[in-house]
């Protein structure tokens, strides 16, 4: 069935319109998050790292991981991860070491410099969480509802990839 037919089916036009609006909002929010991180790094004078790389350092945190593990967690595309990990190692934000068991695999972890970047992002997110609550933008219930709804969409999309295609 074509998208046009689905939209014109009784009772679905409103849902389809809201679904497309939600998809566009998710995309815009991700881009806006990267802009917010970029602005924070400009404010504190950290210019040698981009927002995607800073978010990567934040998501790695105190763990030691491989590029494959980051991809399997669903955070990043393959070439994007490999490129950014290589750059972060070259710039001294990460250590890398060949895996003892599988010599093809490289494990990475943050250097003290990488942990500084992670801490800047963590502080930014902490301030935002406090601000959202303090200004009444979102409370505990609201954020839990949003998170729960996004997890259901994530499960649905994951099922579509695994079982339909």
C-alpha positions as CSV (number, residue, x, y, z in Angstrom):
1,X,0.0,0.0,0.0
2,X,1.4,3.4,-0.9
3,X,1.9,6.2,1.6
4,X,-0.7,8.2,-0.2
5,X,-3.3,5.5,0.3
6,X,-2.4,5.0,3.9
7,X,-2.7,8.8,4.6
8,X,-6.2,8.9,3.0
9,X,-7.5,5.9,4.9
10,X,-10.2,6.9,7.4
11,X,-8.8,7.9,10.8
12,X,-5.1,7.7,9.8
13,X,-4.5,11.2,8.3
14,X,-4.3,12.8,11.8
15,X,-2.0,10.1,13.1
16,X,0.2,10.1,10.0
17,X,0.6,13.8,10.2
18,X,1.5,13.7,13.9
19,X,4.0,10.8,13.2
20,X,5.7,12.8,10.5
21,X,5.9,15.8,12.8
22,X,7.4,13.6,15.5
23,X,10.0,12.2,13.1
24,X,11.0,15.7,12.0
25,X,11.2,16.8,15.7
26,X,13.5,14.0,16.6
27,X,15.8,15.0,13.7
28,X,15.7,18.7,14.7
29,X,16.3,17.9,18.3
30,X,19.4,15.8,17.5
31,X,20.9,18.6,15.4
32,X,20.0,21.2,18.1
33,X,21.7,19.0,20.7
34,X,24.9,19.1,18.6
35,X,24.5,22.9,18.3
36,X,24.1,23.3,22.1
37,X,27.2,21.2,22.7
38,X,29.1,23.2,20.0
39,X,28.1,26.5,21.7
40,X,29.2,25.2,25.1
41,X,32.6,24.3,23.8
42,X,33.0,27.7,22.1
43,X,31.9,29.3,25.4
44,X,34.6,27.5,27.4
45,X,37.2,27.8,24.7
46,X,37.5,24.2,23.6
47,X,37.8,24.5,19.8
48,X,39.8,21.4,18.7
49,X,36.9,19.0,19.1
50,X,33.5,18.9,17.5
51,X,30.1,18.2,19.0
52,X,29.8,14.7,17.6
53,X,33.3,13.8,19.1
54,X,32.4,15.3,22.4
55,X,29.1,13.3,22.5
56,X,31.1,10.2,21.7
57,X,33.5,10.8,24.6
58,X,30.5,11.4,26.9
59,X,28.8,8.1,25.8
60,X,32.0,6.1,26.3
61,X,32.4,7.6,29.8
62,X,34.5,5.3,32.0
63,X,34.1,2.3,29.8
64,X,36.7,0.6,27.6
65,X,35.0,-0.2,24.3
66,X,35.5,-1.2,20.7
67,X,34.1,0.7,17.7
68,X,31.9,-2.4,17.1
69,X,30.4,-2.1,20.6
70,X,29.5,1.5,20.0
71,X,27.9,0.6,16.7
72,X,26.0,-2.3,18.3
73,X,24.7,0.1,21.0
74,X,23.1,2.0,18.2
75,X,24.8,5.3,18.8
76,X,26.8,5.7,15.6
77,X,27.3,4.6,12.0
78,X,30.4,2.5,11.3
79,X,32.5,4.9,9.3
80,X,31.5,7.8,11.5
81,X,32.7,5.9,14.6
82,X,36.0,4.7,13.1
83,X,36.8,8.2,11.7
84,X,36.0,10.0,15.0
85,X,37.8,7.4,17.2
86,X,40.9,7.7,15.0
87,X,40.8,11.5,15.3
88,X,40.2,11.4,19.1
89,X,43.2,9.1,19.5
90,X,45.4,11.4,17.3
91,X,44.3,14.4,19.4
92,X,45.1,12.7,22.7
93,X,41.5,12.4,24.0
94,X,41.6,8.6,23.9
95,X,44.0,5.7,24.4
96,X,43.8,2.7,22.1
97,X,45.1,-0.8,22.5
98,X,44.9,-3.9,20.4
99,X,42.7,-6.5,21.9
100,X,44.7,-9.5,23.3
101,X,42.3,-12.1,22.0
102,X,41.3,-10.6,18.6
103,X,44.3,-8.6,17.3
104,X,42.0,-7.0,14.6
105,X,40.0,-5.3,17.3
106,X,41.1,-2.1,19.0
107,X,39.8,-1.2,22.5
108,X,39.6,2.5,23.4
109,X,39.2,4.4,26.6
110,X,39.4,8.1,27.6
111,X,42.6,9.8,28.6
112,X,42.5,12.4,31.3
113,X,42.0,15.0,28.6
114,X,39.1,13.0,27.2
115,X,37.6,12.8,30.7
116,X,37.7,16.6,30.9
117,X,35.7,16.8,27.8
118,X,33.2,14.2,29.1
119,X,32.9,16.2,32.3
120,X,32.1,19.4,30.4
121,X,29.3,17.6,28.5
122,X,28.1,16.0,31.8
123,X,28.0,19.4,33.5
124,X,26.1,20.9,30.5
125,X,23.5,18.1,30.6
126,X,23.2,18.5,34.4
127,X,22.5,22.2,34.1
128,X,19.9,21.6,31.4
129,X,18.2,18.9,33.5
130,X,18.0,21.3,36.4
131,X,16.8,24.1,34.2
132,X,14.0,22.0,32.6
133,X,12.7,21.2,36.0
134,X,13.2,24.6,37.6
135,X,11.4,26.4,34.7
136,X,8.6,23.9,34.6
137,X,9.4,22.8,31.1
138,X,9.4,19.1,32.2
139,X,9.0,17.3,35.5
140,X,9.9,13.8,36.4
141,X,6.6,12.4,35.1
142,X,6.9,14.2,31.8
143,X,10.5,13.0,31.1
144,X,9.6,9.5,32.0
145,X,6.6,9.6,29.6
146,X,8.8,10.9,26.8
147,X,11.5,8.3,27.4
148,X,8.9,5.5,27.6
149,X,7.3,6.5,24.4
150,X,10.6,6.9,22.6
151,X,11.7,3.4,23.8
152,X,8.4,1.9,22.4
153,X,9.2,3.6,19.0
154,X,12.7,2.3,19.2
155,X,11.5,-1.3,19.8
156,X,9.0,-1.0,17.0
157,X,11.6,0.2,14.5
158,X,14.1,-2.5,15.7
159,X,11.5,-5.1,15.1
160,X,10.9,-3.7,11.6
161,X,14.5,-4.1,10.8
162,X,14.9,-7.6,12.3
163,X,11.7,-9.2,11.1
164,X,10.3,-7.5,8.1
165,X,13.3,-6.8,5.9
